[in-house]
């Protein structure tokens, strides 16, 4: 809440600067962070908040935040690369960890599977999460390879950018989490060999 308030104050006090962030080749990538924040708070409502709020209210909060976070995440995963391809000035040594922000999405959809109606709704949720998992994995592999190439050819670079290298751990951790959570809940939407195969995939 404090960070949301600080962001709002920043937008009010420095409106023109805030509006120009999407045109900045570095700042624009951090538009992926609000999507992750919504997904994380929604997951927290289900995992922790339901003891205080009750399951139904926690589920409604998580559904709303998951839908908003997923929509915003998909939008930034398309819009930011588009701006990078068409408007941003990107040098050969420009790749950095922030490029991964728009493609990292919290693995929270699996938490909703047990609470959704049986049948087509659960199956659609499961397949959609696996599709997003695959898309983010491909995008992450491409971005990480460019970051590695930059490190080899142009070294570490500015000291202020070094902490962004840790963002690379995000797609790795989120991918492992997604594969395991989806695999362990796959039996709720599919059965037989497919459910076992998805669970084994998560373990691998």
MOJO-V844997 format. One line per field, one symbol per residue. phi: phi as a letter, one per 40 degrees, with the letter a starting at -180 (. if undefined). psi: psi as a letter, one per 20 degrees, with the letter a starting at -180 (. if undefined). A space follows every 50 residues. Layout:
phi->???
psi->???
This chain:
phi->.ccccccccccccbdcccccdccccbcdcccccdcccccccccccccbcc cccgcccccccccccccccccccccccbccdccccbbccbccbccadccc dcbcbccbccccdccccchcccccccccccccdccccccccccccccccc cccbgcgccccddccccdccdcccccccccccccbcccbbbgcccccccc cccc
psi->hghgghgggghghmggghhihiipighhhjihghghgghghghhhghghh hhhqggghgggggghgggggghghghhggghghhhhhqoorhkiprhhhi giippqmihhhighiqqqchgggggghghhghggghgghgggghhhgggg hghjahbphhighihihhhghgghgggggggggijhihhrrbhgghghgh ggg.
